[in-house]
Amino acid sequence: MPILTRIRQESPLLSLALTWLALQSYAAPTSGVAGLAMFIWLFIVMIWGAGGVLHHAEAVAERLGEPLGTLVLTLAVVGIEVALIASVMLTGESKPTLARDTMFAVVMIVLNLLTGISLLLGALKFGEQNYNLAGARAFLSLMLPLAIFSMILPAYTTSHRTPTFSSFQALFFSIVTIVLYGLFLLMQTVRHRGYFTEPEEPKVEEHGHAQYATWVHALLMLATLVPIVLLSKTLAKFVDLGLDSLGLPAALGGVLIAMIVLIPEGSSAVKAALRNRLQRAINLCLGAALSTIGLTVPVALGIGAWLGQDVVLGLSPVNQILLATSLMTAILTFGTARTNVLHGAVHIVMFLAYLALIFAP
């Protein structure tokens, strides 16, 4: 492959890297026309970069097959998000609710918005779609207790003064989360890999994405993801200023940034549904929600214990109801082996309810 063609194909990575390096050397304007131009540029570059991530993710998925192909993308995105949370906790000012807010936003986005869009568009194109019922049940059977342990139970424990765990509780639930998530990964990749593959091969023409060795595509995918997540911190400053000037809720900023960071996974999930590969979309959406909880809880609680910081995990009563309703809706949606338009619409409405309650708690 000619060198110029390769450079053009990796232009999203180069643009992201150069933008990030420039921001390390020069202070980005945050107001006026220059600030608006910088915001637009950052947004365009991050969307462009998401396309690059999607290309390499598709190549890895083609080479490795399900569920390893989607697992690589999921762990890369969530792993970088968790690393970003850890870096803020270790180097920034104390933000006791950072881990909770991030987990909740990601779960609501992937469990409702991305899942809903994938189901809706797939159903509009194909009517009803099949998936592997055993795989979806495996995701939800673990997600339900881990979500309750991490985001609902801390609001009701009495051993600590804030809605979080005592030292013993934090140690216990961190170990439980690590063990259960580790067992799930073992089941997904080794013992019951067939639960997470398509029940039948869809008759849809596939186009090859793989141009390099598998490890090269995986490395390029990770290299493109890193600056997207790092630049999200800069973009968050512009979003916060814009929301403040418009008088909009500050919580909306975290949701918008989480949505941008999740664009690669969301795009891949929707694309899979439109190719009648609903199991791949489910692996991405439910896998992202489960991985976010499975990785964030032990890391955040571990850093909090090390630094002697409180890590507030318990949600407000309203958000507890939203989380519980979202989980129950997902269980009902994936209770049969076929999905339709109604399932997708219900999940999207759940996300809209979440947004509405941000504007009017």
Residue frames relative to the residue before (quaternion, step in Angstrom):
aa qw qx qy qz dx dy dz
M 1.0000 0.0000 0.0000 0.0000 0.00 0.00 0.00
P 0.4892 -0.6736 0.4580 0.3117 3.65 -0.77 0.98
I 0.5962 -0.6102 0.3946 0.3415 3.54 -1.11 0.79
L 0.6438 0.5242 -0.3352 0.4453 3.61 1.01 -0.75
T 0.6240 0.5314 -0.3377 0.4628 3.57 1.07 -0.70
R 0.6496 0.5116 -0.3144 0.4662 3.56 1.00 -0.82
I 0.6439 0.5140 -0.3248 0.4645 3.57 0.97 -0.84
R 0.6547 0.5093 -0.3156 0.4609 3.58 0.96 -0.85
Q 0.6584 0.5113 -0.3161 0.4529 3.59 0.97 -0.77
E 0.7433 0.3602 -0.2130 0.5220 3.58 1.09 -0.67
S 0.2861 0.7879 -0.5001 0.2174 3.60 1.19 0.44
P 0.5950 0.5447 -0.3988 0.4362 3.69 0.99 -0.50
L 0.6567 0.5027 -0.3110 0.4684 3.59 0.96 -0.85
L 0.6616 0.5047 -0.3120 0.4584 3.58 0.91 -0.88
S 0.6551 0.5122 -0.3170 0.4560 3.60 0.94 -0.83
L 0.6524 0.5082 -0.3101 0.4690 3.58 0.97 -0.85
A 0.6783 0.4985 -0.2992 0.4493 3.56 0.87 -0.96
L 0.6748 0.4877 -0.3016 0.4646 3.60 0.90 -0.89
T 0.6318 0.5238 -0.3347 0.4631 3.60 1.02 -0.75
W 0.6696 0.4944 -0.3038 0.4636 3.58 0.91 -0.89
L 0.6551 0.5050 -0.3158 0.4648 3.60 0.96 -0.85
A 0.6386 0.5260 -0.3294 0.4550 3.59 1.01 -0.79
L 0.6743 0.4931 -0.2970 0.4626 3.59 0.98 -0.80
Q 0.6141 0.5281 -0.3573 0.4651 3.60 1.20 -0.40
S 0.7111 0.4546 -0.2454 0.4769 3.57 1.18 -0.59
Y 0.7956 0.1835 -0.0777 0.5722 3.57 1.07 -0.71
A 0.4881 -0.6518 0.4967 0.3003 3.56 -1.08 0.76
A 0.3737 -0.7388 0.5183 0.2142 3.56 -0.77 1.02
P 0.4422 -0.6716 0.5128 0.3009 3.62 -0.91 0.82
T 0.1991 -0.8120 0.5420 0.0848 3.57 -0.95 0.85
S 0.7574 0.2958 -0.1905 0.5501 3.60 1.21 0.03
G 0.7575 0.3844 -0.2814 0.4464 3.53 -1.32 0.27
V 0.7757 -0.3271 0.2584 0.4740 3.53 -1.33 -0.33
A 0.6374 0.5339 -0.3277 0.4486 3.58 1.01 -0.82
G 0.6508 0.5110 -0.3154 0.4646 3.57 0.99 -0.80
L 0.6438 0.5133 -0.3188 0.4694 3.58 1.01 -0.82
A 0.6485 0.5165 -0.3158 0.4614 3.57 0.98 -0.86
M 0.6482 0.5134 -0.3164 0.4650 3.58 1.00 -0.82
F 0.6314 0.5266 -0.3296 0.4641 3.59 1.00 -0.81
I 0.6650 0.5006 -0.3071 0.4613 3.60 0.88 -0.93
W 0.6528 0.5152 -0.3157 0.4569 3.57 0.96 -0.88
L 0.6521 0.5138 -0.3149 0.4601 3.59 0.90 -0.91
F 0.6566 0.5171 -0.3121 0.4518 3.56 0.92 -0.92
I 0.6708 0.4977 -0.3013 0.4600 3.59 0.89 -0.94
V 0.6685 0.5083 -0.3042 0.4498 3.58 0.89 -0.95
M 0.6737 0.4922 -0.3068 0.4580 3.60 0.96 -0.82
I 0.6317 0.5027 -0.3345 0.4862 3.60 1.04 -0.68
W 0.6284 0.5292 -0.3162 0.4744 3.57 1.04 -0.85
G 0.6592 0.5104 -0.2994 0.4640 3.54 0.96 -0.88
A 0.6104 0.5556 -0.3493 0.4435 3.57 1.06 -0.72
G 0.6194 0.5365 -0.3382 0.4627 3.56 1.10 -0.67
G 0.6375 0.5216 -0.3187 0.4690 3.57 1.07 -0.74
V 0.6296 0.5218 -0.3256 0.4747 3.56 1.02 -0.82
L 0.6518 0.5294 -0.3124 0.4442 3.56 0.93 -0.93
H 0.6320 0.5418 -0.3321 0.4435 3.59 0.97 -0.84
H 0.7121 0.4411 -0.2635 0.4784 3.58 0.82 -0.98
A 0.6105 0.5455 -0.3530 0.4528 3.59 1.08 -0.66
E 0.6437 0.5089 -0.3220 0.4722 3.58 1.00 -0.80
A 0.6410 0.5251 -0.3263 0.4549 3.59 1.02 -0.78
V 0.6546 0.4997 -0.3089 0.4758 3.58 0.95 -0.88
A 0.6496 0.5228 -0.3171 0.4518 3.58 0.97 -0.86
E 0.6323 0.5318 -0.3311 0.4558 3.59 1.01 -0.78
R 0.7062 0.4703 -0.2639 0.4588 3.57 0.94 -0.91
L 0.7730 0.3796 -0.1892 0.4718 3.59 0.82 -1.01
G 0.3467 -0.7310 0.5132 0.2864 3.58 1.11 -0.63
E 0.5894 -0.5592 0.4404 0.3820 3.54 -1.34 0.01
P 0.6351 -0.1878 -0.7428 -0.0982 1.54 -2.11 1.37
L 0.4139 0.7478 -0.4547 0.2506 3.60 1.28 -0.05
G 0.6218 0.5723 -0.3486 0.4053 3.58 1.01 -0.78
T 0.7121 0.4204 -0.2579 0.4997 3.58 0.88 -0.91
L 0.6103 0.5719 -0.3570 0.4159 3.58 1.07 -0.68
V 0.6113 0.5505 -0.3517 0.4467 3.59 1.04 -0.73
L 0.6818 0.4745 -0.2898 0.4753 3.59 0.87 -0.95
T 0.6557 0.5276 -0.3170 0.4372 3.59 0.89 -0.92
L 0.7048 0.4564 -0.2746 0.4686 3.58 0.79 -0.99
A 0.6136 0.5430 -0.3570 0.4485 3.59 1.08 -0.62
V 0.6889 0.4746 -0.2850 0.4680 3.60 0.82 -1.00
V 0.7141 0.4471 -0.2633 0.4699 3.58 0.75 -1.04
G 0.6299 0.5483 -0.3386 0.4335 3.58 0.99 -0.77
I 0.6658 0.4804 -0.3041 0.4831 3.57 0.97 -0.81
E 0.6172 0.5380 -0.3461 0.4581 3.60 1.02 -0.74
V 0.6699 0.4890 -0.2959 0.4739 3.58 0.93 -0.92
A 0.6285 0.5248 -0.3354 0.4659 3.59 1.02 -0.75
L 0.6343 0.5245 -0.3243 0.4661 3.57 1.07 -0.74
I 0.6248 0.5190 -0.3295 0.4813 3.59 1.01 -0.79
A 0.6614 0.5140 -0.3044 0.4535 3.57 0.93 -0.94
S 0.6641 0.5074 -0.3167 0.4486 3.59 0.94 -0.84
V 0.6381 0.5101 -0.3299 0.4730 3.59 1.03 -0.73
M 0.6642 0.5043 -0.3073 0.4584 3.59 0.95 -0.85
L 0.7106 0.4715 -0.2596 0.4531 3.58 1.01 -0.81
T 0.8140 0.2805 -0.1174 0.4949 3.58 0.98 -0.80
G 0.7089 0.4611 -0.2681 0.4614 3.60 1.12 -0.50
E 0.6951 -0.4225 0.3527 0.4626 3.51 -1.32 -0.24
S 0.6373 -0.5577 0.3723 0.3799 3.55 -1.18 0.55
K 0.0243 0.7727 -0.6318 0.0570 3.56 -0.84 1.08
P 0.2249 -0.8446 0.4674 0.1329 3.60 0.25 1.25
T 0.7481 0.4067 -0.2249 0.4737 3.60 1.05 -0.69
L 0.3602 0.7751 -0.4722 0.2154 3.61 1.25 0.01
A 0.6933 0.4731 -0.2901 0.4596 3.60 0.76 -1.01
R 0.6573 0.5158 -0.3118 0.4524 3.58 0.93 -0.89
D 0.6840 0.4926 -0.2968 0.4488 3.57 0.81 -1.00
T 0.6497 0.5122 -0.3181 0.4629 3.57 1.01 -0.82
M 0.6545 0.5121 -0.3130 0.4598 3.58 0.88 -0.93
F 0.6917 0.4897 -0.2932 0.4425 3.56 0.79 -1.00
A 0.6533 0.5108 -0.3213 0.4572 3.59 0.93 -0.87
V 0.6692 0.4952 -0.3081 0.4606 3.59 0.88 -0.90
V 0.6573 0.5102 -0.3183 0.4544 3.60 0.89 -0.90
M 0.6807 0.4820 -0.3012 0.4621 3.60 0.88 -0.86
I 0.6518 0.5137 -0.3212 0.4562 3.59 1.03 -0.76
V 0.7569 0.3949 -0.2373 0.4635 3.60 0.68 -1.03
L 0.6872 0.4928 -0.2932 0.4461 3.59 0.98 -0.81
N 0.7766 0.3128 -0.1666 0.5209 3.58 1.11 -0.62
L 0.7583 0.3899 -0.2403 0.4639 3.60 0.52 -1.14
L 0.7436 0.4087 -0.2487 0.4671 3.61 0.59 -1.11
T 0.6401 0.5026 -0.3252 0.4816 3.58 0.99 -0.79
G 0.6653 0.5210 -0.3037 0.4402 3.58 0.93 -0.90
I 0.6661 0.4905 -0.3063 0.4711 3.58 0.90 -0.91
S 0.6476 0.5216 -0.3216 0.4528 3.60 0.94 -0.86
L 0.6856 0.4762 -0.2869 0.4699 3.59 0.87 -0.94
L 0.6700 0.5161 -0.3061 0.4372 3.58 0.92 -0.91
L 0.7106 0.4463 -0.2716 0.4712 3.59 0.77 -1.01
G 0.6367 0.5222 -0.3328 0.4595 3.58 1.01 -0.73
A 0.6753 0.4874 -0.2929 0.4698 3.58 0.98 -0.83
L 0.6240 0.5345 -0.3444 0.4542 3.59 1.03 -0.70
K 0.7078 0.4491 -0.2603 0.4791 3.58 1.06 -0.70
F 0.8272 0.2431 -0.0879 0.4989 3.59 0.88 -0.93
G 0.5334 -0.6124 0.4228 0.4021 3.62 1.23 -0.08
E 0.7483 -0.1917 0.1844 0.6077 3.56 0.09 -1.31
Q 0.1827 -0.7877 0.5808 0.0941 3.55 -1.13 0.67
N 0.3592 -0.7244 0.5527 0.2016 3.53 -1.12 0.77
Y 0.0229 0.7580 -0.6517 -0.0128 3.53 -1.27 0.43
N 0.5855 -0.5758 0.4336 0.3710 3.57 -1.28 0.12
L 0.3705 -0.7753 0.4712 0.1992 3.56 -0.28 1.30
A 0.6371 0.5466 -0.3379 0.4256 3.60 0.96 -0.81
G 0.6567 0.5199 -0.3154 0.4461 3.59 1.00 -0.77
A 0.6623 0.4976 -0.3060 0.4691 3.58 0.91 -0.91
R 0.6523 0.5081 -0.3180 0.4639 3.59 0.97 -0.81
A 0.6230 0.5403 -0.3456 0.4477 3.58 1.03 -0.72
F 0.6277 0.5276 -0.3304 0.4674 3.59 0.97 -0.84
L 0.7472 0.4400 -0.2333 0.4402 3.56 0.69 -1.14
S 0.6167 0.5579 -0.3572 0.4253 3.60 1.06 -0.64
L 0.7003 0.4078 -0.2671 0.5214 3.59 1.17 -0.50
M 0.6321 0.5582 -0.3394 0.4167 3.58 1.01 -0.79
L 0.6286 0.5689 -0.3418 0.4055 3.59 0.96 -0.83
P 0.7328 0.3935 -0.2816 0.4785 3.68 0.62 -0.90
L 0.6518 0.5182 -0.3401 0.4369 3.62 0.93 -0.76
A 0.6441 0.5093 -0.3252 0.4690 3.60 1.01 -0.76
I 0.6614 0.4905 -0.3077 0.4768 3.59 0.97 -0.81
F 0.6426 0.5254 -0.3236 0.4543 3.59 0.94 -0.87
S 0.7767 0.4116 -0.1982 0.4336 3.57 0.82 -1.01
M 0.8331 0.2527 -0.1095 0.4796 3.61 0.92 -0.77
I 0.7209 0.3866 -0.2553 0.5154 3.62 1.18 -0.24
L 0.6732 0.5304 -0.3017 0.4177 3.58 0.78 -1.01
P 0.6471 0.5369 -0.3557 0.4079 3.68 0.86 -0.76
A 0.6145 0.5615 -0.3522 0.4279 3.60 1.15 -0.48
Y 0.7518 0.3889 -0.2020 0.4926 3.58 1.22 -0.35
T 0.5145 0.6230 -0.4422 0.3894 3.61 1.19 -0.10
T 0.3051 -0.7857 0.5211 0.1345 3.58 -1.11 0.70
S 0.5060 0.6770 -0.4153 0.3364 3.61 1.23 0.08
H 0.7671 0.2735 -0.1481 0.5611 3.59 1.23 -0.29
R 0.5722 -0.6470 0.3950 0.3130 3.53 -1.16 0.66
T 0.7346 0.3382 -0.2182 0.5462 3.60 1.16 -0.40
P 0.6124 -0.5609 0.3925 0.3953 3.61 -1.21 0.30
T 0.5193 0.5830 -0.4605 0.4224 3.55 0.51 1.23
F 0.6482 -0.5434 0.3773 0.3770 3.55 -1.29 -0.11
S 0.4830 -0.5840 0.5532 0.3458 3.52 -1.31 0.37
S 0.7176 -0.4373 0.2994 0.4519 3.61 -1.26 0.16
F 0.6696 0.4890 -0.3038 0.4691 3.58 0.91 -0.89
Q 0.6617 0.5061 -0.3100 0.4581 3.58 0.92 -0.91
A 0.6415 0.5292 -0.3242 0.4509 3.58 0.97 -0.87
L 0.6568 0.4998 -0.3094 0.4723 3.59 0.95 -0.86
F 0.6669 0.5158 -0.3064 0.4420 3.58 0.87 -0.96
F 0.7413 0.4173 -0.2474 0.4638 3.59 0.72 -1.04
S 0.5727 0.5545 -0.3872 0.4633 3.62 1.16 -0.42
I 0.6685 0.4889 -0.2962 0.4757 3.57 0.91 -0.93
V 0.6397 0.5265 -0.3226 0.4578 3.58 0.94 -0.89
T 0.6679 0.5062 -0.3023 0.4541 3.58 0.90 -0.93
I 0.6641 0.5040 -0.3065 0.4594 3.59 0.89 -0.92
V 0.6783 0.4989 -0.2959 0.4510 3.59 0.86 -0.96
L 0.6942 0.4725 -0.2896 0.4593 3.59 0.82 -0.96
Y 0.6670 0.4844 -0.3139 0.4711 3.59 0.93 -0.83
G 0.6289 0.5283 -0.3329 0.4632 3.59 1.03 -0.71
L 0.6455 0.5083 -0.3117 0.4772 3.58 1.00 -0.83
F 0.6304 0.5306 -0.3352 0.4568 3.57 1.03 -0.78
L 0.6599 0.5000 -0.3163 0.4632 3.61 0.89 -0.88
L 0.6240 0.5281 -0.3350 0.4685 3.59 1.05 -0.74
M 0.6593 0.4973 -0.3016 0.4766 3.57 0.95 -0.85
Q 0.6878 0.5096 -0.2854 0.4310 3.57 0.91 -0.96
T 0.7878 0.3556 -0.1692 0.4735 3.58 0.92 -0.84
V 0.7861 0.3010 -0.1519 0.5180 3.61 1.14 -0.48
R 0.8257 0.3275 -0.1758 0.4243 3.56 0.14 -1.30
H 0.8187 0.1006 -0.0240 0.5648 3.60 0.89 -0.90
R 0.0647 0.8438 -0.5272 0.0768 3.54 0.90 0.94
G 0.6177 0.5849 -0.3372 0.4033 3.57 1.09 -0.68
Y 0.5411 0.6201 -0.4046 0.3988 3.60 1.20 -0.37
F 0.7695 0.3803 -0.1641 0.4861 3.57 1.11 -0.70
T 0.5589 0.5515 -0.4113 0.4630 3.56 1.19 0.57
E 0.6680 -0.5043 0.3569 0.4149 3.56 -1.26 0.37
P 0.4955 -0.6622 0.4651 0.3157 3.64 -0.93 0.81
E 0.7742 -0.0233 0.0016 0.6325 3.56 1.20 -0.54
E 0.5366 -0.6456 0.4358 0.3245 3.55 -1.02 0.77
P 0.3494 -0.7515 0.5154 0.2180 3.64 -0.60 1.08
K 0.3999 -0.7163 0.5213 0.2352 3.53 -1.05 0.81
V 0.3537 0.7041 -0.5215 0.3273 3.51 0.45 1.29
E 0.4698 -0.6884 0.4739 0.2840 3.56 -0.83 0.94
E 0.1970 -0.7799 0.5865 0.0944 3.55 -0.88 0.96
H 0.2440 -0.7503 0.5983 0.1402 3.56 -1.11 0.69
G 0.4762 -0.7058 0.4468 0.2745 3.57 -0.82 1.01
H 0.1727 -0.7798 0.5958 0.0844 3.55 -1.01 0.88
A 0.6107 0.5954 -0.3511 0.3863 3.58 1.15 -0.59
Q 0.0043 -0.8055 0.5911 -0.0407 3.56 -0.75 1.11
Y 0.7389 0.2926 -0.1823 0.5790 3.57 1.26 -0.40
A 0.6831 -0.3982 0.3738 0.4848 3.52 -1.32 -0.23
T 0.6546 -0.5415 0.3519 0.3930 3.58 -1.15 0.60
W 0.6766 0.4997 -0.3068 0.4454 3.58 0.88 -0.91
V 0.6140 0.5384 -0.3527 0.4569 3.60 1.12 -0.59
H 0.6464 0.5028 -0.3178 0.4779 3.59 0.95 -0.84
A 0.6518 0.5105 -0.3188 0.4614 3.60 0.96 -0.84
L 0.6591 0.5065 -0.3052 0.4646 3.58 0.98 -0.85
L 0.6675 0.4891 -0.2992 0.4751 3.59 0.96 -0.85
M 0.6072 0.5408 -0.3500 0.4652 3.59 1.07 -0.68
L 0.6770 0.4812 -0.2868 0.4774 3.57 0.90 -0.94
A 0.6576 0.5199 -0.3094 0.4490 3.57 0.97 -0.87
T 0.6675 0.4751 -0.3016 0.4875 3.60 1.10 -0.60
L 0.6313 0.5455 -0.3292 0.4422 3.58 1.10 -0.66
V 0.6250 0.5871 -0.3505 0.3766 3.58 0.91 -0.90
P 0.7222 0.4133 -0.2910 0.4722 3.67 0.68 -0.89
I 0.5642 0.5782 -0.4026 0.4303 3.63 1.11 -0.49
V 0.6988 0.4558 -0.2727 0.4791 3.56 0.86 -0.96
L 0.6474 0.5139 -0.3266 0.4584 3.60 0.99 -0.78
L 0.6765 0.4843 -0.2951 0.4697 3.58 0.96 -0.82
S 0.5442 0.6186 -0.4080 0.3933 3.59 1.17 -0.42
K 0.5937 0.5601 -0.3680 0.4454 3.61 1.13 -0.56
T 0.6618 0.4818 -0.3003 0.4897 3.58 1.02 -0.81
L 0.6475 0.5171 -0.3217 0.4581 3.57 0.94 -0.87
A 0.6013 0.5821 -0.3569 0.4150 3.58 1.07 -0.72
K 0.6117 0.5543 -0.3535 0.4401 3.60 1.06 -0.70
F 0.6654 0.4886 -0.2996 0.4783 3.57 0.97 -0.88
V 0.6437 0.5229 -0.3218 0.4567 3.57 0.98 -0.85
D 0.6594 0.5125 -0.3123 0.4529 3.59 0.91 -0.91
L 0.6564 0.4994 -0.3119 0.4716 3.58 0.97 -0.84
G 0.6631 0.5097 -0.3057 0.4551 3.56 0.97 -0.85
L 0.6545 0.5032 -0.3120 0.4701 3.57 0.97 -0.83
D 0.6476 0.5226 -0.3176 0.4545 3.56 1.00 -0.83
S 0.6791 0.4888 -0.2966 0.4604 3.58 0.93 -0.86
L 0.7073 0.4348 -0.2535 0.4964 3.58 1.15 -0.62
G 0.4558 -0.7079 0.4316 0.3236 3.57 1.29 -0.12
L 0.4320 0.6985 -0.4596 0.3379 3.58 1.16 0.58
P 0.6429 -0.5481 0.3558 0.3996 3.64 -1.12 0.52
A 0.5213 -0.6549 0.4534 0.3061 3.58 -0.98 0.86
A 0.5997 0.5911 -0.3583 0.4031 3.60 1.10 -0.68
L 0.5659 0.6082 -0.3842 0.4029 3.58 1.18 -0.49
G 0.5906 0.6006 -0.3613 0.3999 3.59 1.11 -0.66
G 0.6645 0.5058 -0.3054 0.4576 3.58 0.91 -0.89
V 0.6377 0.5235 -0.3236 0.4632 3.57 1.05 -0.76
L 0.6620 0.5120 -0.3084 0.4522 3.59 0.92 -0.90
I 0.6665 0.4911 -0.3067 0.4697 3.58 0.93 -0.87
A 0.6397 0.5188 -0.3281 0.4626 3.60 0.96 -0.83
M 0.6359 0.5284 -0.3296 0.4558 3.58 1.03 -0.76
I 0.6534 0.5082 -0.3176 0.4625 3.59 0.99 -0.82
V 0.6554 0.5096 -0.3111 0.4625 3.58 0.95 -0.89
L 0.7158 0.4509 -0.2449 0.4737 3.60 1.07 -0.74
I 0.3615 0.7594 -0.4792 0.2510 3.61 1.25 0.06
P 0.6513 0.5121 -0.3573 0.4311 3.68 0.81 -0.78
E 0.6849 0.4656 -0.2894 0.4800 3.59 0.88 -0.89
G 0.6555 0.5223 -0.3149 0.4453 3.56 0.93 -0.89
S 0.6557 0.5093 -0.3093 0.4638 3.57 0.95 -0.88
S 0.6589 0.5087 -0.3062 0.4619 3.56 0.97 -0.86
A 0.6509 0.5177 -0.3169 0.4560 3.60 1.00 -0.82
V 0.6714 0.4870 -0.3011 0.4705 3.59 0.88 -0.92
K 0.6422 0.5254 -0.3204 0.4570 3.56 0.97 -0.86
A 0.6453 0.5170 -0.3190 0.4632 3.58 1.00 -0.81
A 0.6508 0.5133 -0.3202 0.4588 3.60 0.95 -0.85
L 0.6762 0.4865 -0.2910 0.4704 3.58 1.01 -0.79
R 0.6586 0.4469 -0.3081 0.5211 3.59 1.28 -0.20
N 0.4806 -0.6810 0.4082 0.3724 3.56 1.35 0.17
R 0.5008 0.5845 -0.4581 0.4447 3.56 1.07 0.81
L 0.0398 -0.8581 0.5120 0.0033 3.54 0.61 1.16
Q 0.6019 0.5707 -0.3778 0.4115 3.61 1.02 -0.64
R 0.6200 0.5257 -0.3450 0.4693 3.59 1.04 -0.70
A 0.6428 0.5144 -0.3217 0.4677 3.59 0.97 -0.83
I 0.6524 0.5043 -0.3120 0.4720 3.60 0.98 -0.82
N 0.6318 0.5330 -0.3341 0.4530 3.58 0.96 -0.84
L 0.6734 0.4939 -0.2929 0.4655 3.57 1.01 -0.81
C 0.7270 0.4512 -0.2593 0.4478 3.58 0.73 -1.05
L 0.7271 0.4035 -0.2501 0.4960 3.58 0.68 -1.04
G 0.6204 0.5476 -0.3416 0.4455 3.57 1.09 -0.65
A 0.6436 0.5174 -0.3263 0.4599 3.59 1.01 -0.75
A 0.6545 0.5076 -0.3165 0.4625 3.58 0.94 -0.86
L 0.6862 0.4826 -0.2847 0.4639 3.57 0.88 -0.95
S 0.6720 0.4994 -0.3034 0.4550 3.59 0.92 -0.88
T 0.6042 0.5608 -0.3591 0.4376 3.59 1.04 -0.71
I 0.6870 0.4522 -0.2805 0.4949 3.57 0.91 -0.89
G 0.6903 0.5231 -0.2842 0.4111 3.56 0.85 -1.02
L 0.7369 0.3885 -0.2275 0.5043 3.59 1.10 -0.63
T 0.6686 0.5314 -0.3143 0.4145 3.59 0.96 -0.82
V 0.6581 0.5539 -0.3281 0.3905 3.60 0.82 -0.97
P 0.7314 0.4065 -0.2877 0.4658 3.66 0.62 -0.92
V 0.6377 0.5265 -0.3401 0.4476 3.60 1.02 -0.72
A 0.6909 0.4786 -0.2868 0.4596 3.59 0.81 -0.99
L 0.6802 0.4758 -0.2974 0.4717 3.59 0.89 -0.88
G 0.6364 0.5319 -0.3296 0.4510 3.58 1.04 -0.72
I 0.6723 0.4728 -0.2938 0.4880 3.58 0.93 -0.88
G 0.6311 0.5396 -0.3329 0.4468 3.58 1.00 -0.80
A 0.6640 0.4920 -0.3024 0.4750 3.58 0.98 -0.85
W 0.6525 0.5268 -0.3119 0.4467 3.58 0.99 -0.82
L 0.7546 0.3748 -0.1991 0.5004 3.57 0.94 -0.92
G 0.4392 -0.6998 0.4570 0.3295 3.58 1.23 -0.22
Q 0.4602 0.6748 -0.4442 0.3682 3.58 1.18 0.60
D 0.4645 -0.6283 0.5396 0.3135 3.54 -1.22 0.56
V 0.1260 -0.7547 0.6393 0.0759 3.57 -1.05 0.81
V 0.1998 -0.8079 0.5481 0.0834 3.56 -0.22 1.31
L 0.0858 -0.8314 0.5490 -0.0041 3.57 -0.56 1.18
G 0.6202 0.5903 -0.3492 0.3807 3.61 1.05 -0.67
L 0.3688 -0.7321 0.5364 0.2008 3.56 -0.92 0.97
S 0.5872 -0.5324 0.4619 0.3979 3.53 -1.33 0.24
P 0.6762 -0.5032 0.3296 0.4253 3.64 -1.15 0.40
V 0.6450 0.5209 -0.3313 0.4505 3.60 0.96 -0.82
N 0.6983 0.4623 -0.2771 0.4710 3.58 0.88 -0.92
Q 0.5714 0.5652 -0.3821 0.4561 3.59 1.14 -0.50
I 0.6546 0.5025 -0.3079 0.4735 3.57 0.98 -0.87
L 0.6429 0.5219 -0.3208 0.4597 3.59 0.98 -0.84
L 0.6659 0.4980 -0.3047 0.4645 3.57 0.92 -0.90
A 0.6713 0.4967 -0.3022 0.4597 3.59 0.86 -0.94
T 0.6603 0.5020 -0.3093 0.4651 3.59 0.97 -0.85
S 0.6340 0.5303 -0.3266 0.4585 3.59 1.01 -0.79
L 0.6660 0.4953 -0.3025 0.4687 3.58 0.95 -0.86
M 0.6596 0.4959 -0.3123 0.4707 3.59 0.96 -0.84
T 0.6293 0.5312 -0.3320 0.4600 3.59 1.03 -0.78
A 0.6535 0.5079 -0.3126 0.4662 3.58 0.97 -0.85
I 0.6354 0.5275 -0.3290 0.4580 3.59 0.99 -0.81
L 0.6742 0.4758 -0.2945 0.4820 3.60 0.98 -0.82
T 0.6279 0.5470 -0.3352 0.4407 3.59 0.99 -0.84
F 0.7855 0.2891 -0.1414 0.5287 3.55 0.87 -0.98
G 0.3820 0.7241 -0.4799 0.3152 3.55 1.10 0.76
T 0.7314 0.2526 -0.1927 0.6034 3.56 1.30 -0.24
A 0.6002 -0.6310 0.3780 0.3142 3.57 -1.21 0.45
R 0.7234 0.3563 -0.2465 0.5376 3.62 1.22 0.19
T 0.1792 -0.7733 0.6001 0.0990 3.56 -1.11 0.70
N 0.1313 -0.7887 0.5969 0.0666 3.55 -1.24 0.49
V 0.7812 -0.3533 0.2422 0.4541 3.55 -1.36 -0.08
L 0.6361 0.5572 -0.3391 0.4123 3.59 0.92 -0.86
H 0.6317 0.5384 -0.3405 0.4417 3.58 0.94 -0.82
G 0.6748 0.4923 -0.2985 0.4617 3.57 0.89 -0.90
A 0.6524 0.5255 -0.3160 0.4454 3.57 0.95 -0.88
V 0.6444 0.5263 -0.3283 0.4471 3.60 0.95 -0.83
H 0.6641 0.4991 -0.3138 0.4598 3.60 0.91 -0.85
I 0.6428 0.5115 -0.3287 0.4659 3.60 0.98 -0.77
V 0.6374 0.5178 -0.3248 0.4691 3.60 0.99 -0.80
M 0.6081 0.5466 -0.3512 0.4562 3.60 1.04 -0.70
F 0.6642 0.4825 -0.3099 0.4797 3.58 0.97 -0.79
L 0.6382 0.5207 -0.3311 0.4604 3.59 0.99 -0.77
A 0.6158 0.5291 -0.3426 0.4728 3.60 1.08 -0.67
Y 0.6162 0.5396 -0.3267 0.4716 3.58 1.06 -0.79
L 0.6685 0.4852 -0.2957 0.4798 3.59 0.93 -0.90
A 0.6458 0.5379 -0.3265 0.4325 3.58 0.91 -0.91
L 0.6992 0.4632 -0.2719 0.4719 3.58 0.99 -0.81
I 0.5393 0.5538 -0.4190 0.4764 3.59 1.25 -0.10
F 0.6884 0.4651 -0.2756 0.4835 3.58 0.98 -0.86
A 0.8011 0.0832 -0.0211 0.5923 3.59 0.99 -0.79
P 0.1846 -0.8290 0.5178 0.1031 3.62 0.25 1.24
